[in-house]
């Protein structure tokens, strides 16, 4: 840590420490962290702090995007297109977001997400089951073909038929 001629930490030092604190709560994209730091510190200090955080490996948009994808797939499945939109919203560069979602399997994600809803949909008639599960999957960004296939598959599984 550097200090000014009076022995006090500089704005850049304080911004760096604030950045470390913010990153200790959860990973953030470069733009997201810069915006948060800009609320409290001058732009020059923010730029210096961001550069330091990147140099020390604490801030990496590629790693952030990959971790975001892994978390979505494991805990809150979404379509590849929705995950990409979320990453872009966090300020991840388009190429990085596209690379992060490359190879995502929307069919598997939709099936995983829908499995978690089955208990709440038990005992419904076919039309209500299809509408509710379809709406649930569409809100998670899945396309109509994926939704239709997943809903049909789960309806057949839930009612003892294979398809």
ABEGO torsion letter per residue (X at the ends): XBBBAAGBBBAAAAAAAAAAAAAAABBBBAAAAAAAAAAABBAAAAAAAAAAAAAAGABBAAAAAAAAAAAAAAABBBBAAAAAAAAAAAGBBAAAAAAAABGBBAAAAAAAAAAAAAAAABGBBAAAAAAAAAAAAAAAGBBAAAAAAAAAAAAAAAAGBBX
